[in-house]
């Protein structure tokens, strides 16, 4: 099959938007790399985000300029909008995490100025990716452009952030109930990821049951499991009767400001809040999936 080059793609509104995404992520990681302004897990997360978004956006532009959408191994109806939402969430997280855990601890000077510029362009990248999601959602006919599809992206992303905060195994290994919460996060993440991969691979027909029925089953199971975690995690982390710490001041590590890291109590609180976010996401997913099943 011959490859036809078409630079007109770059002059279309969506093409210009992707060029902005490419430029903003490039400036962000270039500024940070130039002065070596990243360290520890939070800095590495931000650097990875900008580099990853730059590379994948570049690949998408190359595919569209070359007109190779039909030869791309993933469904082009679902892949660009799925990636755009992931990229928007990644850039948003970096735009919050990098300045709050890294930049604020820097002394005045060139390094800090470069880091501030990187934060600014990270925010621009987030807006560009969010705009792409808004523009293309009504034009795409794929499942990932629907509200349940976009919620699956949000659910998996929030779960990844939860896993990052749970990198310290001591947060949950002291009680079986807390280990159950971690199992909930993992199982629900896998189910949502499988749903996304089935759609990206355009192979939902391999399921032994109808796809709408599968979606409803996943939504019900995930919502119920997250509901248990929403009760158990705060109970065992913040109630002193169950071995928790009710106040931040009781965590001696949190009494000092440690750059590039997050103390244990803050990690527990972050996981609790993110559990609530995902519980709401799964509730909305359940409502939409059930409605689709009833209509069918």
LINVEN-V864579 format. One record per residue. N is the residue number from 1. RES is the residue in three letters. SS is DSSP state (H for helix, E for strand, L for the rest). PHI is phi as a letter, one per 40 degrees, with the letter a starting at -180 (none if undefined). OMEGA is omega in radians with two decimals (NA if undefined). Layout:
N/RES/SS/PHI/OMEGA, N/RES/SS/PHI/OMEGA
This chain:
1/UNK/L/none/-3.13, 2/UNK/L/c/3.12, 3/UNK/L/b/-3.13, 4/UNK/L/b/3.13, 5/UNK/L/c/3.12, 6/UNK/L/a/3.13, 7/UNK/H/c/3.10, 8/UNK/H/c/3.10, 9/UNK/H/d/-3.08, 10/UNK/H/c/-3.11, 11/UNK/H/c/3.07, 12/UNK/L/c/-3.12, 13/UNK/H/d/-3.13, 14/UNK/H/c/3.11, 15/UNK/H/c/3.10, 16/UNK/H/c/3.12, 17/UNK/H/c/3.13, 18/UNK/H/c/3.02, 19/UNK/H/c/3.08, 20/UNK/H/c/3.09, 21/UNK/H/c/-3.13, 22/UNK/H/c/-3.12, 23/UNK/H/c/-3.05, 24/UNK/H/c/3.11, 25/UNK/H/c/3.11, 26/UNK/H/c/3.13, 27/UNK/H/c/-3.11, 28/UNK/H/c/-3.09, 29/UNK/H/c/3.11, 30/UNK/H/c/3.12, 31/UNK/H/c/-3.12, 32/UNK/H/c/-3.12, 33/UNK/H/c/-3.09, 34/UNK/H/c/-3.11, 35/UNK/H/b/-3.14, 36/UNK/L/g/-3.03, 37/UNK/L/c/2.99, 38/UNK/L/a/-3.08, 39/UNK/L/a/3.09, 40/UNK/H/g/-3.07, 41/UNK/H/c/-3.10, 42/UNK/H/c/3.09, 43/UNK/H/c/3.11, 44/UNK/H/c/3.11, 45/UNK/H/d/-3.11, 46/UNK/H/c/3.14, 47/UNK/H/c/3.10, 48/UNK/H/c/-3.12, 49/UNK/H/d/-3.08, 50/UNK/H/c/3.13, 51/UNK/H/c/-3.13, 52/UNK/H/c/-3.13, 53/UNK/H/c/3.10, 54/UNK/H/c/-3.08, 55/UNK/H/c/-3.08, 56/UNK/H/c/3.09, 57/UNK/H/c/3.10, 58/UNK/H/c/3.12, 59/UNK/H/c/3.14, 60/UNK/H/c/3.11, 61/UNK/H/c/3.13, 62/UNK/H/c/3.13, 63/UNK/H/c/-3.10, 64/UNK/H/c/3.10, 65/UNK/H/c/3.14, 66/UNK/H/c/-3.13, 67/UNK/L/g/-3.06, 68/UNK/L/b/-3.08, 69/UNK/H/d/-3.10, 70/UNK/H/c/-3.12, 71/UNK/H/c/3.14, 72/UNK/L/c/-3.04, 73/UNK/L/c/3.14, 74/UNK/L/b/-3.13, 75/UNK/L/c/-3.12, 76/UNK/H/c/3.03, 77/UNK/H/c/-3.03, 78/UNK/H/b/-3.00, 79/UNK/H/c/-3.05, 80/UNK/H/d/-3.10, 81/UNK/H/c/3.07, 82/UNK/H/c/3.13, 83/UNK/H/c/-3.10, 84/UNK/H/c/3.12, 85/UNK/H/c/3.07, 86/UNK/H/d/-3.12, 87/UNK/H/c/3.11, 88/UNK/H/c/3.14, 89/UNK/H/c/3.09, 90/UNK/H/c/-3.11, 91/UNK/H/c/3.09, 92/UNK/H/c/-3.14, 93/UNK/H/c/3.13, 94/UNK/H/c/3.13, 95/UNK/H/c/3.11, 96/UNK/H/c/-3.04, 97/UNK/H/c/-3.03, 98/UNK/H/c/3.14, 99/UNK/H/c/-3.06, 100/UNK/H/c/-3.10, 101/UNK/H/b/-3.06, 102/UNK/L/b/-2.99, 103/UNK/H/c/-3.07, 104/UNK/H/c/3.13, 105/UNK/H/c/-3.12, 106/UNK/L/c/3.03, 107/UNK/L/c/-3.13, 108/UNK/L/c/3.11, 109/UNK/L/i/-3.08, 110/UNK/H/c/-3.12, 111/UNK/H/c/3.14, 112/UNK/H/c/3.12, 113/UNK/H/c/3.09, 114/UNK/H/c/3.14, 115/UNK/H/c/3.11, 116/UNK/H/c/3.09, 117/UNK/H/c/3.11, 118/UNK/H/c/3.10, 119/UNK/H/c/-3.13, 120/UNK/H/c/-3.13, 121/UNK/H/c/3.02, 122/UNK/H/c/3.08, 123/UNK/H/c/3.11, 124/UNK/H/c/3.11, 125/UNK/H/c/3.10, 126/UNK/H/d/-3.14, 127/UNK/H/c/-3.14, 128/UNK/H/c/3.13, 129/UNK/H/c/3.11, 130/UNK/H/c/3.10, 131/UNK/H/c/3.10, 132/UNK/H/c/3.11, 133/UNK/H/d/-3.12, 134/UNK/H/c/-3.11, 135/UNK/H/c/-2.97, 136/UNK/H/c/-3.07, 137/UNK/L/c/-3.13, 138/UNK/L/c/-3.09, 139/UNK/L/c/-3.11, 140/UNK/L/c/3.13, 141/UNK/L/b/-3.12, 142/UNK/L/c/-3.14, 143/UNK/H/c/-3.06, 144/UNK/H/c/3.08, 145/UNK/H/c/3.11, 146/UNK/L/c/3.13, 147/UNK/H/c/3.09, 148/UNK/H/d/3.12, 149/UNK/H/c/3.12, 150/UNK/H/c/3.09, 151/UNK/H/c/3.09, 152/UNK/H/c/3.11, 153/UNK/H/c/3.13, 154/UNK/H/c/-3.11, 155/UNK/H/c/-3.13, 156/UNK/H/c/3.14, 157/UNK/H/c/3.12, 158/UNK/H/c/3.11, 159/UNK/H/c/3.11, 160/UNK/H/c/3.10, 161/UNK/H/c/3.09, 162/UNK/H/c/3.13, 163/UNK/H/c/3.12, 164/UNK/H/c/3.11, 165/UNK/H/c/-3.14, 166/UNK/L/c/-3.12, 167/UNK/L/c/3.05, 168/UNK/L/c/-3.05, 169/UNK/H/c/3.14, 170/UNK/H/c/3.14, 171/UNK/H/c/-3.03, 172/UNK/L/b/-3.06, 173/UNK/L/c/-3.10, 174/UNK/L/c/-3.14, 175/UNK/L/a/-3.12, 176/UNK/H/c/3.14, 177/UNK/H/c/3.12, 178/UNK/H/c/3.06, 179/UNK/H/c/3.06, 180/UNK/H/c/3.12, 181/UNK/H/c/3.12, 182/UNK/H/c/3.09, 183/UNK/H/c/3.10, 184/UNK/H/d/-3.13, 185/UNK/H/d/-3.09, 186/UNK/H/c/-3.10, 187/UNK/H/c/-3.13, 188/UNK/H/c/3.07, 189/UNK/H/c/-3.13, 190/UNK/H/c/-3.13, 191/UNK/H/c/3.12, 192/UNK/H/c/3.13, 193/UNK/H/c/3.10, 194/UNK/H/c/3.10, 195/UNK/H/c/3.12, 196/UNK/H/c/-3.10, 197/UNK/H/c/3.10, 198/UNK/H/c/3.14, 199/UNK/H/c/3.10, 200/UNK/H/c/3.09, 201/UNK/L/c/3.14, 202/UNK/L/f/-3.08, 203/UNK/L/b/3.10, 204/UNK/H/c/-3.12, 205/UNK/H/c/3.13, 206/UNK/H/c/-3.14, 207/UNK/L/c/3.13, 208/UNK/L/c/3.11, 209/UNK/L/b/3.13, 210/UNK/L/c/-3.07, 211/UNK/H/d/3.09, 212/UNK/H/d/3.10, 213/UNK/H/c/3.09, 214/UNK/H/c/3.13, 215/UNK/H/c/3.13, 216/UNK/H/c/3.11, 217/UNK/H/d/-3.14, 218/UNK/H/c/-3.11, 219/UNK/H/c/-3.14, 220/UNK/H/c/-3.12, 221/UNK/H/c/-3.10, 222/UNK/H/c/3.13, 223/UNK/H/c/-3.13, 224/UNK/H/c/-3.13, 225/UNK/H/c/3.12, 226/UNK/H/c/3.10, 227/UNK/H/c/3.10, 228/UNK/H/c/3.13, 229/UNK/H/c/3.14, 230/UNK/H/c/3.10, 231/UNK/H/c/-3.00, 232/UNK/H/c/-3.04, 233/UNK/H/d/3.12, 234/UNK/H/c/-3.10, 235/UNK/H/c/-3.08, 236/UNK/H/c/3.14, 237/UNK/H/c/-3.03, 238/UNK/H/b/3.10, 239/UNK/L/c/-3.08, 240/UNK/H/c/3.10, 241/UNK/H/c/3.14, 242/UNK/H/b/3.08, 243/UNK/L/g/-3.13, 244/UNK/L/c/3.10, 245/UNK/L/b/-3.03, 246/UNK/L/c/-3.09, 247/UNK/L/b/-3.12, 248/UNK/H/c/-3.08, 249/UNK/H/c/3.14, 250/UNK/H/c/3.04, 251/UNK/L/c/-3.04, 252/UNK/H/c/-3.13, 253/UNK/H/c/-3.12, 254/UNK/H/c/-3.12, 255/UNK/H/c/3.14, 256/UNK/L/b/3.13, 257/UNK/L/c/-3.13, 258/UNK/L/b/3.14, 259/UNK/L/c/3.05, 260/UNK/L/g/3.13, 261/UNK/L/a/3.14, 262/UNK/L/b/-3.08, 263/UNK/L/c/-3.00, 264/UNK/H/c/-3.11, 265/UNK/H/c/3.10, 266/UNK/H/c/3.09, 267/UNK/H/c/3.13, 268/UNK/H/c/3.14, 269/UNK/H/c/3.14, 270/UNK/H/c/3.12, 271/UNK/H/c/3.12, 272/UNK/H/c/3.14, 273/UNK/H/c/-3.13, 274/UNK/H/c/3.04, 275/UNK/H/c/3.08, 276/UNK/H/c/3.11, 277/UNK/H/c/-3.13, 278/UNK/H/c/3.07, 279/UNK/H/c/3.09, 280/UNK/H/c/3.12, 281/UNK/H/c/3.12, 282/UNK/H/c/3.07, 283/UNK/H/c/3.09, 284/UNK/H/c/3.10, 285/UNK/H/c/3.13, 286/UNK/H/c/-3.14, 287/UNK/H/c/-3.11, 288/UNK/H/c/-3.13, 289/UNK/H/c/3.09, 290/UNK/H/c/3.12, 291/UNK/H/c/3.12, 292/UNK/H/c/3.14, 293/UNK/H/c/3.14, 294/UNK/H/c/3.13, 295/UNK/H/c/-3.13, 296/UNK/L/c/NA
